Amino acid sequence: MVAGLGGAFFTLVSTGAFGKNMTAGAGFIALAALIFGGFRPVGALLAALFFGFANTLAIYLSAIGSPVPSQFLNMLPYIATIVAVAGLVGRVRAPAADGKPYVKS
């Protein structure tokens, strides 16, 4: 349900039309937020806020006329994602039921 709401947001609010590669890798950032948050809801929320801050910082710096080229500023959220997840290599474990089908008891 949340993924559907996210897709509706991108189509209706963010861009106003459906297009190929319209998310620009935001799904991978969402997965990184889940991993960076330790597979916990509050941790994932805080990680998403961190990645959202990096995205907003890139937009703000390009709007005020930073001497850094806009292509490098647009890379900021993705670089923050790589740095955050690379720092956790081997420390975060997936939930024990990851990949197992749900069987109602």
Secondary structure as GFF3:
##gff-version 3
##sequence-region A 1 105
A	DSSP	alpha_helix	2	8	.	.	.	ID=ss1
A	DSSP	pi_helix	9	14	.	.	.	ID=ss2
A	DSSP	alpha_helix	26	36	.	.	.	ID=ss3
A	DSSP	alpha_helix	41	63	.	.	.	ID=ss4
A	DSSP	alpha_helix	70	74	.	.	.	ID=ss5
A	DSSP	alpha_helix	76	86	.	.	.	ID=ss6
###
